[in-house]
Amino acid sequence: MSKNPVVNAFSASAYIFLVVSIMNFVTQPLRDKPDTFFAPITVLFVLTLSVAVMAFLFFYQPLMLFIEGKQKDAVNLFVKTIAIFAVITIGVLVLLFSGLF
C-alpha cells in the first residue's frame, strides 16, 4: 500500500465504511425476510475478503521493508498504522456512544 501510516489507516477505515454502506444498501429490501442458508455463507465470504484487504493495508509495506532489511522501519510503520487506526476507532466509538450518529 503506502509507506504513510495515515494513508494506510484511513484506507482501512474507508474500506470498512464502504463495506458497511454496501451491505446496508444491498440488504435493505431483505429486512423483512428470514435468513436463508446463504446468509452465513455470505458473511464468511465478506469476512474472508475483509481479512485479505486488511492484511494488505496493514502488513504489505511493513513486510516489504522487513524483507529489505529495514526491520526498525517496518516495525515503526506497522505500529504507527495500528496507533492511527486505534485513534480512528476510538473516534468512531465516541461518536456512536455520544448519540450524534
C-alpha positions in Angstrom: 0.0 0.0 0.0 1.8 3.1 1.2 4.7 3.9 3.5 2.5 6.6 5.1 0.7 5.2 8.2 -2.0 7.8 8.0 -2.9 6.8 4.4 -2.9 3.1 5.4 -5.2 3.7 8.5 -7.6 5.9 6.6 -7.7 3.5 3.7 -8.7 0.7 6.1 -11.3 3.0 7.6 -12.7 3.9 4.2 -12.8 0.2 3.3 -14.9 -0.5 6.4 -17.3 2.3 5.7 -17.6 1.1 2.1 -18.4 -2.5 3.0 -20.9 -1.4 5.7 -22.6 1.0 3.3 -22.8 -1.6 0.5 -24.1 -4.2 2.9 -26.7 -1.8 4.4 -27.9 -0.8 0.9 -28.0 -4.3 -0.5 -29.8 -5.8 2.5 -32.4 -3.1 2.7 -35.0 -5.0 0.7 -34.3 -8.2 2.7 -35.1 -6.8 6.1 -38.5 -8.4 6.5 -37.4 -11.8 5.1 -36.0 -14.6 7.2 -32.3 -15.5 6.7 -31.6 -18.4 4.4 -28.8 -20.9 4.1 -26.8 -18.3 2.1 -26.7 -15.6 4.8 -23.9 -17.2 6.9 -22.1 -18.1 3.7 -22.2 -14.5 2.5 -20.9 -13.3 5.9 -18.0 -15.7 5.7 -17.2 -14.6 2.2 -17.2 -10.9 3.2 -15.1 -11.7 6.3 -12.5 -13.6 4.3 -12.3 -10.8 1.8 -12.0 -8.2 4.5 -9.2 -10.1 6.3 -7.3 -10.2 3.0 -7.8 -6.5 2.3 -6.9 -5.5 5.9 -3.8 -7.7 5.7 -2.7 -6.0 2.6 -3.4 -2.5 4.1 -1.6 -3.2 7.4 1.1 -5.7 6.6 2.3 -5.4 2.9 4.6 -2.3 3.2 6.0 -3.4 6.6 6.7 -6.8 5.2 8.4 -5.3 2.2 10.5 -3.1 4.4 11.4 -6.1 6.7 12.4 -8.2 3.7 14.7 -5.3 2.5 16.4 -5.5 5.9 14.8 -2.4 7.3 13.4 -4.1 10.4 13.2 -1.0 12.5 11.3 1.0 9.8 9.0 -2.0 9.3 8.0 -2.2 13.0 7.7 1.6 13.2 5.4 1.8 10.2 3.2 -1.1 11.5 2.9 0.4 15.0 2.1 3.9 13.7 -0.5 2.5 11.3 -2.1 0.5 14.2 -2.0 3.5 16.5 -3.6 5.8 14.0 -6.3 3.2 13.3 -6.9 2.9 17.0 -7.4 6.6 17.3 -9.9 6.5 14.4 -11.7 3.6 16.1 -11.9 5.4 19.4 -13.3 8.5 17.5 -16.0 6.3 15.9 -16.8 4.8 19.3 -17.1 8.2 20.8 -19.5 9.3 18.0 -21.5 6.1 18.5 -21.9 6.4 22.2 -22.4 10.2 22.2 -25.6 9.7 20.2 -24.6 12.0 17.4 -24.9 9.3 14.8 
